[in-house]
Amino acid sequence: MKKRNVGLAILFTIITFGIYGIYWFICLTNDSNTINPDEKTASGGLAFLLSIVTFGIYGIYWSYKLGKKLTGSGTVYLLLSLFGLGIVDYVLAQIEINKKIG
């Protein structure tokens, strides 16, 4: 796990037309599983694959579980994902992970 600069991560996601966002998704999943192994979900690669196969439905579930793992309540993450603001989920999760890393 490593701290990531949220602003640069957003910029890289935009510049690479979302490719860095995929990498960021995978890293967030793996980091959150390491931080809270009690709420462990699929690995980053499998979560991404499931999101593709289920046409984004697993991504909505992933957002909820990510919020629950990091903050105890995934409601905000779920609502943001439902309203198409998934990148905000990434930002909030990265901020929480950066806090927990130290």
Beta strands, then each sheet from edge to edge (+ up, - down):
end
